[in-house]
C-alpha cells in the first residue's frame, strides 16, 4: 500500500504530541481528506480525540502486545482507502518497553511503517540549545528519518527567531510554530486526559481549536509533502476474517475444550447451536467504559457475532437477546454512585453471570463485577471489593492463562498492559485468570463459570482465538432473560 503518512513524536511526554497530532488530523480532515488516525502504544484515551478529529476509529499500533510483525498490517487495515495517516507516538521517541531496547517505541513503529517523523519540541525554556537536542534525536538512530520539527509553546516573535536560526544552522526544517494557548489544553485527571465520551461538547470545541492553531502555525503543504515521501509498504493489510482462518473447524472444537458446563446450551434458547441466529454480544460503553480496541468488535463480528453496545450508566437492561457480555476499561471509579444507582442493570448482569453465560471483563469491568467499589454496591458477581489507591499500577505484562475460561485455555500466553489506580481485594480468585511471568511473578484475576475478569488489557489481534472462543461460547448459550 502507498498511503502518505507521518509519525508525530517528541523528546519526552508532555511536549505536545497529542495537541499537534490531533490538530493535524482535524486540519487535514477539514480540507476534505480522509485521515486515518493511529496511536503508538496501549493508550485508549488519545484515540478518542483522534476519532473525533477524523470521523474514523482511532487505532493503536502496539509492537509489544501484538508483535512487530503485526504493526504494518494493522496500520494498513486502518488506513485502507485514506488520503493520509497520522500516527501519534508514545512517550519520548526512543522510549519503549522497559529493558527491551527499542521494542514498542515510537521509533520502532516509525521504522516498521517506513514513515517520516515530525518531532514536537517544547521550546518554552530554551533557545539555541534546541539545535543540540534535535541533532541528538536525529542522529541517535540513522534508520529513523526525522523530517522536521514543530516548535511548541513558543513565547514570542523574538523567541521564534532564535529557535529558527538555531535549527537552520543544524539543517533541520521547521514545519510549524505553536504559541502558548492554555485554553486549548484538554483537562486531565489521575490516568491522563479526560475521555471524549465524558466531555463531548467541550471536546468538539477543543479539537476545533486545535485545528485552528495547527492551521495557523504549521506549514500543512510541507507536512503533506513529507507524508507523501514515505515509500510504499510491502505488506498485506490485516483482516479479521483472515485472522481467524488459522483456526479451522477441528481447531475451533479444541478451543472449546475448556469449562464444558459454561458452553452447554440450556433449555430452548433462541441463539443456541443450530438456531441460525448470530449470538448477540453486548459491549459496555458510555462515559464509564470508554476503553476498547476497534479490532475486538471486528474480530467478534468476523467470528459470527452481532456486536451491540449499551451504557451501564443509563440502560436498565442488557440488550435484547444478549448471549455474551464484554465490559472493557474505563473510569467506573468516577461514576461509582451512578453505576450503583442503576440497580436493575446490576441485577441483570449478576443474573447473567450466575447463569454461567460468558462474561469478559477488563480493568473497569473487573471493578464493576466486584461486590463494591469505594463502598458503593456493584454487581456482586465477584466475591471481592475494590477501591481507589494512591499507587499507580502501570506497565506491560507477559501473562499465561492459569485457568480454562471463555477467553483462553490454560497455558495460553499473551502480552498485555496494566493501567489503573485502584486495587481489588482479594486480587485473585480460587481460579485466577492470569499468571504474570514478567516483570514480576504473581497471579491475578478471576475465572468462575463463564466469567473471566482481570485488570489486564489485551489486544485480541495478537491472539484471534480469544475472540473466536468467546463468540463460540456466546453462540452456545441461550438468550439472556430481560
C-alpha positions in Angstrom: 0.0 0.0 0.0 1.1 3.6 -0.5 -0.7 5.8 1.9 1.0 9.1 2.8 1.9 9.0 6.4 3.6 10.9 9.3 4.6 9.9 12.8 4.3 12.7 15.4 6.9 12.2 18.1 8.6 14.2 20.8 11.7 14.1 23.1 9.5 13.3 26.1 6.0 13.1 27.4 4.2 16.4 27.9 5.8 18.0 24.8 2.6 18.4 22.9 2.3 15.3 20.8 -1.5 15.0 21.3 -2.0 18.7 20.6 -0.1 18.5 17.3 -1.3 15.1 16.2 -5.0 15.8 16.9 -4.7 19.3 15.4 -3.1 17.9 12.2 -5.8 15.2 11.9 -8.6 17.8 12.3 -7.0 20.4 10.0 -6.4 17.9 7.2 -9.9 16.4 7.6 -11.3 19.9 7.3 -9.7 20.0 3.8 -11.8 17.1 2.8 -9.1 14.4 3.2 -9.8 11.0 4.6 -7.4 10.9 7.5 -6.6 7.6 9.3 -5.7 8.2 13.0 -3.3 5.9 14.9 -1.6 5.9 18.3 1.6 4.0 19.1 1.4 2.1 22.3 -1.5 0.9 24.5 -3.2 4.3 25.2 -7.0 4.3 25.0 -7.8 8.0 25.6 -5.9 9.8 22.8 -7.6 7.7 20.1 -10.9 9.1 21.2 -9.8 12.6 20.4 -8.3 11.3 17.1 -11.7 9.7 16.2 -13.4 13.0 16.9 -11.0 14.8 14.7 -11.3 12.5 11.7 -14.6 10.7 12.0 -12.8 7.3 11.8 -11.9 4.9 14.6 -8.7 5.7 16.4 -6.5 2.6 16.2 -3.5 1.5 18.3 -0.2 0.2 17.0 1.5 -1.7 19.8 4.6 -3.7 19.0 4.8 -5.3 22.4 1.2 -6.6 22.7 0.7 -7.5 19.0 4.3 -8.1 18.0 6.4 -6.1 15.5 5.2 -8.2 12.6 1.6 -7.0 13.0 2.2 -3.3 13.2 2.3 -2.6 9.5 -0.6 -5.0 8.6 -2.8 -3.4 11.4 -1.8 0.0 10.1 -2.7 -0.9 6.5 -6.1 -2.2 7.7 -7.0 1.0 9.4 -5.5 3.3 6.7 -7.0 1.5 3.7 -8.6 4.0 1.3 -7.4 7.0 3.1 -5.5 10.1 1.8 -3.3 10.5 4.8 -2.4 8.7 8.0 -1.1 10.4 11.2 0.4 8.3 13.9 0.8 9.8 17.4 3.8 8.5 19.2 4.1 7.4 22.8 6.4 9.0 25.5 9.7 10.1 24.0 10.7 9.0 20.5 13.1 6.2 21.7 11.2 5.1 24.8 9.7 1.7 24.8 9.1 -1.4 26.9 11.3 -1.3 29.9 14.5 -3.3 29.4 13.6 -4.3 25.9 15.6 -1.8 23.8 13.5 -0.2 21.1 10.6 -2.6 21.4 7.2 -0.8 21.4 8.9 2.6 21.0 7.7 5.3 18.6 11.0 4.9 16.8 10.3 1.2 16.1 6.8 1.9 14.9 8.2 4.6 12.5 10.7 2.2 11.1 8.2 -0.6 10.7 5.9 1.8 8.8 8.8 3.4 6.9 7.3 6.7 7.9 9.0 10.1 8.3 9.0 11.5 11.8 7.9 15.0 12.9 9.5 15.9 16.2 7.3 18.2 18.5 9.7 20.1 20.8 8.6 22.0 23.9 10.7 25.2 23.4 9.4 27.1 26.4 12.7 27.0 28.3 15.3 27.0 25.6 16.6 28.8 22.5 19.8 27.8 20.7 20.0 24.6 22.7 17.1 23.3 20.7 19.5 22.6 17.8 21.6 20.3 20.0 18.5 18.5 21.3 17.2 17.9 17.8 20.6 16.9 16.4 20.8 14.2 19.1 17.4 12.8 18.2 18.1 12.9 14.5 21.5 11.1 14.8 20.7 8.6 17.5 19.3 6.0 15.1 20.2 6.5 11.4 17.2 4.3 10.4 14.8 6.8 11.9 14.1 9.5 9.4 13.5 12.8 11.2 11.8 15.0 8.6 11.3 18.2 10.5 10.4 19.9 13.8 7.2 21.6 15.1 8.1 24.0 17.9 5.5 24.1 20.7 4.9 26.7 23.5 6.9 29.4 21.8 6.8 32.6 23.9 7.3 35.5 21.4 8.3 36.6 18.0 11.9 37.0 19.2 11.9 33.6 20.7 10.7 32.1 17.4 13.5 33.9 15.5 16.2 32.5 17.8 14.8 29.0 17.6 14.5 29.1 13.8 18.1 30.4 13.4 19.5 27.6 15.6 17.6 24.9 13.7 18.6 26.4 10.3 22.3 26.1 11.4 21.5 22.4 12.2 19.9 21.9 8.8 16.6 20.8 10.3 13.4 22.2 8.7 10.9 24.0 11.0 7.4 22.8 9.9 5.4 24.7 12.4 5.5 27.0 15.4 2.7 27.0 18.0 2.4 29.6 20.7 1.3 29.0 24.2 -2.5 28.7 24.2 -3.6 27.3 27.6 -7.3 27.4 26.8 -6.9 24.7 24.2 -5.5 22.1 26.6 -7.8 19.3 27.5 -8.4 18.6 31.2 -6.6 15.7 32.9 -7.0 13.6 36.0 -5.5 10.5 37.6 -5.0 8.5 34.4 -4.4 11.2 31.9 -6.8 13.2 29.7 -10.5 13.1 30.4 -12.0 10.9 27.6 -14.1 12.4 24.9 -17.2 10.4 25.9 -17.2 12.3 29.3 -17.0 15.8 27.8 -18.1 15.5 24.2 -19.4 19.1 23.6 -16.2 20.6 25.2 -14.1 18.1 23.3 -15.6 19.1 20.0 -14.7 22.7 20.8 -11.2 21.7 21.9 -10.5 19.7 18.7 -11.8 22.6 16.6 -9.4 25.0 18.5 -6.5 22.6 17.9 -7.3 22.5 14.2 -7.3 26.3 14.1 -4.0 26.5 16.0 -2.3 24.0 13.7 -3.7 25.5 10.6 -2.3 28.9 11.5 1.0 27.7 13.0 2.0 24.8 10.7 3.0 24.5 7.1 0.4 22.0 6.0 1.7 21.8 2.5 5.2 21.0 3.6 3.8 18.4 6.1 1.7 16.8 3.3 4.8 16.7 1.0 6.8 15.0 3.8 4.0 12.4 4.3 3.9 11.7 0.5 7.6 11.0 0.6 7.0 7.8 2.6 7.8 4.8 0.4 5.2 2.0 -0.3 4.7 -0.6 2.4 5.2 -4.1 1.2 2.6 -5.9 3.4 -0.9 -7.3 3.3 -3.5 -5.5 5.3 -4.7 -7.3 8.4 -8.3 -8.5 8.0 -10.4 -10.0 10.9 -11.8 -12.8 8.7 -8.3 -13.8 7.5 -7.0 -13.6 11.1 -9.5 -16.3 12.2 -8.6 -18.7 9.3 -5.7 -20.4 11.1 -8.3 -21.9 13.4 -10.3 -24.3 11.1 -13.3 -26.3 12.3 -11.3 -29.1 14.2 -9.2 -26.5 15.9 -12.3 -24.5 16.8 -13.7 -27.6 18.6 -10.5 -27.8 20.6 -10.8 -24.2 21.5 -13.9 -25.1 23.3 -12.3 -27.8 25.4 -12.3 -25.5 28.5 -15.0 -25.5 31.2 -17.7 -27.6 29.4 -20.6 -26.5 31.7 -20.2 -22.9 30.6 -20.6 -23.8 27.0 -23.5 -26.3 27.0 -26.8 -24.9 25.7 -29.6 -24.9 28.3 -33.2 -25.0 27.5 -34.5 -23.8 24.2 -32.6 -20.6 23.9 -33.2 -18.7 20.7 -29.5 -18.3 19.9 -28.2 -21.8 20.6 -26.4 -24.1 18.2 -28.4 -24.8 15.1 -30.7 -21.8 15.6 -29.1 -19.9 12.7 -29.2 -16.7 14.8 -26.0 -14.8 15.4 -25.0 -14.6 19.0 -25.6 -11.2 20.4 -22.5 -9.9 22.3 -23.2 -6.8 24.3 -20.3 -4.4 24.8 -20.3 -1.8 27.6 -19.9 1.8 26.5 -20.8 5.3 27.6 -18.8 7.6 29.7 -17.8 5.0 32.3 -16.5 2.4 29.9 -14.5 4.1 27.1 -11.5 1.8 26.6 -11.6 -0.7 23.7 -9.7 -1.6 20.6 -11.7 -1.4 17.4 -10.3 -4.8 16.3 -12.0 -6.6 19.1 -15.5 -5.8 17.8 -14.3 -6.6 14.2 -13.0 -10.0 15.3 -16.2 -10.8 17.1 -18.2 -9.8 14.1 -16.0 -11.9 11.8 -16.5 -14.8 14.2 -20.2 -14.6 13.5 -21.5 -12.5 16.4 -23.7 -9.4 16.4 -22.0 -6.8 18.5 -24.2 -4.2 20.2 -23.3 -1.5 22.7 -25.1 -0.5 25.9 -24.5 2.2 28.6 -24.4 0.9 32.2 -25.0 4.4 33.4 -28.4 4.7 31.7 -29.6 1.4 30.4 -31.6 -0.7 32.9 -31.4 -3.9 31.0 -29.0 -5.7 28.7 -29.7 -5.5 25.0 -32.4 -7.9 23.9 -31.1 -11.4 23.1 -27.7 -10.9 24.8 -25.7 -14.1 24.9 -22.3 -12.7 25.7 -21.1 -9.7 27.7 -17.9 -7.7 27.3 -17.1 -5.0 29.8 -13.9 -3.2 29.0 -11.8 -0.5 30.6 -12.8 3.0 31.6 -13.4 5.0 34.7 -16.1 3.3 36.9 -14.4 4.9 40.0 -15.5 8.3 38.7 -19.1 7.1 38.2 -19.4 4.7 41.1 -22.5 6.4 42.6 -24.4 6.4 39.3 -23.4 2.9 38.4 -24.5 1.7 41.8 -27.8 3.6 41.5 -28.7 1.6 38.3 -29.8 -1.4 40.4 -31.9 -3.0 37.6 -28.8 -3.4 35.4 -26.6 -4.5 38.2 -29.1 -7.3 39.0 -29.4 -8.2 35.3 -25.6 -8.6 35.0 -25.4 -10.6 38.2 -28.2 -13.0 36.9 -26.5 -13.2 33.5 -23.2 -14.3 35.1 -24.9 -16.6 37.6 -26.5 -18.5 34.7 -23.0 -19.4 33.5 -23.2 -17.2 30.5 -19.9 -15.8 29.0 -18.6 -12.5 30.5 -15.2 -10.9 29.6 -14.3 -8.0 31.9 -11.1 -6.0 31.7 -10.0 -3.5 34.4 -13.0 -1.2 34.7 -15.2 -4.3 34.0 -13.4 -6.1 36.8 -14.4 -3.3 39.2 -18.0 -3.3 38.0 -18.3 -7.0 38.6 -17.0 -6.7 42.2 -19.1 -6.6 45.3 -18.4 -2.9 45.9 -16.3 0.0 44.6 -15.3 2.6 47.1 -18.1 1.4 49.3 -20.8 1.6 46.6 -22.6 -1.7 45.7 -21.7 -3.0 42.3 -22.8 -6.2 40.5 -21.6 -8.6 43.2 -20.5 -11.2 40.6 -17.1 -11.5 42.3 -16.5 -12.0 46.0 -14.2 -9.1 46.1 -14.2 -5.3 46.9 -12.4 -2.6 45.0 -11.3 0.9 46.0 -9.2 3.8 44.8 -5.5 3.8 45.7 -2.7 6.3 45.8 -0.5 3.9 43.8 -0.5 3.9 40.1 -0.1 0.4 38.5 1.3 0.8 35.0 3.3 -1.3 32.6 3.5 -4.1 30.1 3.0 -7.7 31.3 3.7 -11.1 30.0 1.0 -13.5 31.1 -0.1 -17.1 30.8 -3.7 -18.2 31.3 -3.9 -20.1 34.6 -7.4 -21.5 34.3 -9.6 -22.6 31.4 -12.0 -19.8 30.6 -14.3 -18.4 28.0 -11.3 -16.5 26.6 -8.4 -19.0 26.6 -7.4 -22.5 27.6 -4.9 -22.8 30.4 -1.4 -22.3 29.2 -2.3 -19.7 26.5 0.4 -17.0 26.5 -0.5 -13.3 25.9 1.1 -10.0 26.3 -0.9 -7.2 27.9 -0.9 -3.9 29.8 -1.9 -2.8 33.2 -3.0 0.8 33.8 -5.0 1.6 37.0 -5.0 3.4 40.3 -7.4 1.1 42.0 -7.0 -2.2 44.0 -9.3 -5.1 44.4 -9.2 -7.4 47.4 -8.5 -10.2 47.0 -6.5 -9.7 43.9 -7.2 -13.2 42.6 -9.9 -15.8 42.9 -9.7 -19.6 43.6 -9.2 -19.9 39.9 -7.0 -17.0 38.8 -7.3 -15.6 35.3 -3.6 -14.9 34.6 -0.2 -15.7 35.9 2.3 -12.9 35.2 5.7 -14.1 34.2 7.3 -10.7 33.6 8.3 -8.3 35.0 7.1 -9.9 38.3 5.6 -13.3 39.1 2.1 -13.3 40.5 -1.4 -14.5 39.8 -4.2 -12.1 39.1 -7.9 -12.0 38.2 -10.9 -14.3 38.4 -12.3 -17.2 36.5 -15.7 -18.6 37.7 -18.2 -20.3 35.5 -18.5 -18.2 32.3 -16.8 -15.1 33.9 -13.2 -14.0 33.0 -12.3 -10.8 35.0 -8.9 -9.2 35.2 -7.0 -6.0 35.3 -5.0 -7.0 32.2 -5.8 -5.2 29.0 -5.1 -7.4 26.0 -5.2 -6.9 22.2 -7.1 -9.7 20.6 -5.5 -9.2 17.2 -2.4 -10.8 18.8 -4.4 -14.0 19.5 -7.6 -14.1 17.5 -8.6 -17.4 19.0 -9.6 -15.4 22.1 -12.4 -13.7 20.1 -13.4 -16.9 18.4 -13.6 -18.8 21.7 -15.7 -16.1 23.2 -18.0 -15.9 20.2 -18.4 -19.7 20.2 -19.2 -19.6 23.9 -21.9 -16.9 23.3 -23.4 -19.0 20.5 -23.7 -22.0 22.8 -25.8 -20.1 25.3 -29.5 -19.2 25.4 -30.5 -15.6 25.1 -30.4 -13.5 28.3 -33.7 -13.1 30.0 -34.9 -9.5 30.1 
